[in-house]
Amino acid sequence: MSVFTTIIKQLINGLQSGSIYALVALGYSMVYGIIMLLNFAHGDVIMVGAYIAWMMMARFAANPIIALIAAVIGCTVLGVLIEKAAYKPLRQSPRISLLITAIGVSYFLENVAQLVFGANAHVIPTFIDDTPIQLGQIAIPTTALITVIVAGISMVALNVLVKKTRMGKAMRAVSEDAGAAQLMGININNTISFTFAVGSALAGIGSVLYCCAYPKATPTMGSMLGLKAFVAAVLGGIGSIPGAMAGGFAIGIAEALVSSAGLSEWKDGVVFAILIVVLLVKPTGLMGRPMTEKV
């Protein structure tokens, strides 16, 4: 196999994993843009989506499409419930209270999953036939192609939602100035809940795509995935939708290149090294905007 072919294959792998990071990072960015909350429970929403998909396919022998829909709906409902039960009562509290609560919700979901499903991994049945598409010497896995396409469509749809719809305008208004938006008649609670619902739906899609590449569900599967998506959001500029996508792809490709160099055990370290460098050099990220605070 030539060096060129190896590089192309690694780029394809990087785009596949980067697309999943990007979908999760979109949820981080949306929530942070609305209420300035780093929702560290977001990765565990993906874990719940994986278990829903496993139950639908392994226990109830449901069609993969039905499992996908159930996972997305389940993640959406869970995201809204988390916002209503855990975050809404603390909305006027110091930001550190919300952050601690988010970490607590993350551990709560992991431990509940372990209590209900056990600590062992559950193998998820195949969603789609992964017969590769052959282009010369390069074999492109079907799951990789679908993952990249779905991530692209999701970003375009989210951009249209935020910029062209009434609810999207309300989300931008709340992000700019929640008090002024409320004075203009915008329902703050509904807007925040809708933001959590959209972000969690994207997490549900990401969970299914992740299970296509790594077909197993474990209680802690969302922890590292969520942290890497957070790095992607920071790299792209947290609060920026295009930035989240760019950051996700960058992290995925960086991991793939490190693995291709024979340093796969270092790929997690490289991700967090990127986070440190970004915070030191350009804290606002690639596409983030500088934040000013009046004193």
C-alpha positions, 0 to 999 in steps of 0.5 A, spaced: 500 500 500 502 506 497 503 512 502 498 516 498 493 511 499 495 510 507 494 518 508 487 518 504 485 512 508 487 515 515 483 522 512 477 518 511 477 515 518 479 522 521 473 525 517 468 519 520 470 520 527 470 528 526 463 528 524 461 525 530 465 529 534 462 535 530 455 533 532 456 533 539 460 539 539 454 543 536 450 541 542 455 544 546 456 550 542 448 551 542 447 550 549 453 555 551 451 560 546 444 560 550 445 560 557 453 560 558 453 553 560 458 547 559 453 541 559 458 536 561 452 531 561 451 532 554 456 526 552 452 521 557 446 523 553 449 519 547 450 513 551 443 513 553 442 513 545 446 507 544 443 503 549 436 505 546 438 503 540 441 496 543 434 495 546 430 496 540 434 492 536 437 486 540 431 486 545 425 488 541 428 486 534 426 492 531 428 495 524 434 499 524 430 505 522 425 505 528 432 504 532 434 510 530 428 514 531 427 511 538 434 513 540 433 520 537 427 521 540 429 518 547 435 523 547 431 529 545 426 528 551 432 526 556 435 533 554 429 537 555 428 533 562 435 534 564 434 542 563 427 542 566 429 538 573 437 540 574 438 546 570 432 551 570 432 551 578 439 554 578 438 559 572 439 565 577 445 561 581 452 563 580 455 559 573 459 555 577 453 551 580 451 550 573 457 547 572 458 542 578 450 540 577 452 538 569 458 534 572 453 531 577 448 529 572 453 526 568 455 521 573 448 520 575 447 518 568 453 513 568 451 510 574 444 509 573 446 506 566 451 501 570 445 499 575 440 498 570 444 494 564 451 492 568 458 494 567 459 489 561 459 492 554 453 490 550 454 489 542 449 493 538 447 489 531 449 492 525 445 498 522 447 498 515 451 493 510 458 496 511 460 494 504 466 499 502 465 503 496 472 501 492 475 507 488 481 505 485 486 502 491 482 506 496 476 503 499 471 508 503 467 504 508 459 506 507 458 508 514 464 513 513 461 516 507 454 516 511 457 519 517 460 525 513 454 526 509 449 526 515 454 531 519 454 536 513 446 535 512 445 536 520 450 543 520 446 546 514 439 544 517 441 547 523 444 553 520 437 554 516 434 553 523 438 558 527 438 564 521 431 563 517 426 561 522 422 564 528 425 560 533 432 561 531 431 568 531 429 567 538 435 563 540 439 568 537 436 574 541 436 570 548 444 569 546 445 576 545 441 579 551 436 574 555 433 580 559 432 584 552 429 578 549 424 577 554 422 584 554 420 583 547 415 578 548 420 572 547 419 566 552 425 565 555 424 558 558 421 555 551 427 557 547 432 554 552 428 548 552 428 548 545 435 549 544 436 543 549 432 539 545 435 540 538 442 539 541 440 532 544 437 530 538 443 531 534 447 527 540 442 522 538 444 522 531 451 522 533 450 516 538 447 512 532 453 514 527 458 512 533 455 505 534 455 504 526 463 505 527 464 502 534 458 497 535 457 497 543 454 500 548 458 501 555 456 506 561 462 510 560 462 511 553 460 518 553 465 520 557 471 521 553 467 522 547 464 528 550 470 531 552 473 530 545 467 534 543 468 539 548 475 540 545 472 541 538 467 546 540 473 550 544 477 549 538 472 552 533 470 557 537 464 555 542 458 558 541 459 558 533 456 552 529 461 552 523 466 553 528 464 546 532 464 543 525 471 545 523 473 543 530 470 536 530 473 535 523 480 538 525 480 533 532 478 527 528 483 528 522 489 529 528 487 523 531 487 519 525 494 522 523 497 520 530 494 513 529 497 512 522 504 515 525 504 509 530 502 513 536 495 511 537 496 510 544 498 518 544 492 520 540 488 522 546 493 526 549 494 530 543 487 532 543 488 535 550 494 538 548 491 541 542 486 544 547 491 547 551 495 550 545 488 553 543 487 556 550 494 559 550 494 562 543 487 563 541 482 562 547 476 564 542 477 559 538 478 559 530 471 562 529 469 565 536 468 572 537 471 576 542 467 577 548 467 583 552 464 584 559 462 591 562 465 593 568 
